[in-house]
Amino acid sequence: MTRITFYEKPGCGGNARQRAALQAAGHELERRDLLAEPWTEAALLDFLAPLPVADWFNRAAPRVRDGEIVPERLAPEQALALLLAEPLLIRRPLMQRQDSGSRLVGFDPAAVEAWVGLSPTGPAAGEGCTAPARTCSTVPL
């Protein structure tokens, strides 16, 4: 069992499935609201810096999905400024192990399995939003 700080968008069905998968594997979650967290550049980069800039973004966020923001065209400084100004753009969940401080961005089942382990009989979870496009906004559901 691992204690994990789990930054999520409240009301997000995808995050609910991810939480269920982690809890079915015996992990204890400290849930935090990703949108209300007072992010600083340093705190956000602690999660994101190892990844390419394009992988920092939630592909289901309306501004990304609709092509208004193209993560592949952004410099790290531009991307970070956008994410701090509009946390809905941050790829989620952000997770941190409380025992080691190691972090993970997004919910790729293979990566999560290698990081903390998942139950082979637990609920399936992956990345992505299954909500209708119009229900995803900057206001938590």
C-alpha positions in Angstrom: 0.0 0.0 0.0 1.3 3.4 -1.0 0.0 6.8 0.1 -0.5 9.0 -2.9 -1.3 12.7 -3.2 -3.8 12.7 -6.1 -4.4 16.1 -7.9 -7.7 15.8 -9.8 -10.5 17.8 -11.3 -13.5 17.4 -9.0 -16.3 15.7 -10.8 -14.2 14.3 -13.5 -15.3 10.8 -14.4 -11.9 9.8 -15.7 -10.3 10.8 -12.4 -12.9 8.8 -10.5 -12.1 5.7 -12.5 -8.3 6.3 -11.9 -8.9 6.7 -8.2 -11.0 3.5 -8.1 -8.2 1.6 -9.8 -5.6 2.8 -7.3 -7.8 2.2 -4.3 -8.7 -1.3 -5.6 -4.9 -2.0 -5.5 -4.8 -1.0 -1.9 -3.4 2.5 -2.2 -4.5 5.4 0.0 -5.2 8.7 -1.7 -5.0 12.2 -0.4 -7.2 14.0 -2.9 -6.5 17.6 -4.0 -8.3 19.9 -6.3 -5.9 20.5 -9.3 -7.9 23.6 -10.3 -7.8 25.2 -6.8 -4.2 24.3 -5.9 -2.0 27.5 -5.6 0.5 26.3 -8.2 3.9 28.0 -8.5 6.3 27.6 -11.4 8.6 25.4 -9.3 5.9 23.2 -7.9 4.4 22.5 -11.3 7.8 22.0 -12.9 8.5 19.4 -10.2 5.9 17.3 -12.0 6.3 18.4 -15.6 10.0 19.1 -16.2 11.0 15.5 -17.1 8.4 15.4 -19.9 8.3 17.1 -23.3 6.2 20.3 -23.3 3.4 18.7 -25.4 2.9 16.1 -22.7 2.2 18.8 -20.1 -1.3 19.4 -21.6 -4.7 17.9 -21.0 -5.7 17.0 -24.6 -9.4 17.1 -23.6 -9.2 20.7 -22.4 -11.5 22.7 -24.7 -8.8 25.2 -25.8 -6.4 22.3 -26.7 -9.1 20.1 -28.2 -10.4 22.9 -30.4 -6.9 23.8 -31.7 -6.7 27.3 -30.0 -3.6 26.0 -28.1 -1.2 23.8 -29.9 1.2 22.4 -27.2 3.8 21.2 -29.8 4.3 24.9 -30.8 5.0 26.3 -27.4 8.3 27.0 -25.7 8.5 25.8 -22.1 8.1 29.3 -20.7 5.0 29.9 -22.7 3.5 26.6 -21.8 4.1 27.1 -18.1 2.5 30.5 -18.2 -0.6 29.1 -19.8 -0.8 26.2 -17.3 -0.5 28.5 -14.3 -3.1 30.9 -15.7 -5.6 28.1 -16.6 -5.1 24.9 -14.6 -7.8 23.1 -16.6 -5.0 22.8 -19.3 -2.8 20.7 -17.0 -2.7 17.0 -17.9 -4.2 15.0 -15.1 -4.0 13.4 -12.7 -0.8 14.6 -11.1 0.3 12.1 -8.5 3.0 12.1 -5.9 4.1 9.2 -3.7 4.2 10.3 -0.1 7.0 7.9 0.9 9.5 8.8 -1.8 8.2 12.0 -3.3 8.4 10.5 -6.8 5.8 11.9 -9.2 3.8 10.8 -12.2 1.7 12.8 -14.7 -1.3 11.3 -16.4 -2.6 7.8 -16.0 -1.0 5.4 -18.3 -1.8 2.0 -16.8 1.6 0.5 -17.6 3.4 3.5 -16.0 1.2 3.4 -12.9 1.7 -0.4 -12.6 5.5 0.1 -12.7 5.3 3.1 -10.3 3.0 1.8 -7.5 1.2 -1.3 -8.8 -2.4 -1.9 -9.9 -4.7 -4.8 -9.1 -5.1 -7.2 -12.0 -8.8 -7.6 -10.9 -9.4 -3.9 -10.2 -11.4 -1.6 -12.5 -9.9 -0.6 -15.8 -8.7 3.0 -16.0 -6.7 5.1 -18.4 -6.3 8.6 -19.5 -9.0 10.6 -21.2 -12.3 12.1 -20.5 -15.5 10.3 -21.4 -17.8 13.3 -20.6 -19.7 15.0 -23.4 -17.5 17.8 -24.8 -19.8 20.6 -23.6 -19.5 19.5 -20.0 -15.8 20.1 -19.6 -15.1 23.7 -18.6 -13.1 25.7 -16.1 -15.9 25.1 -13.5 -15.6 21.8 -11.6 -18.6 19.5 -12.3 
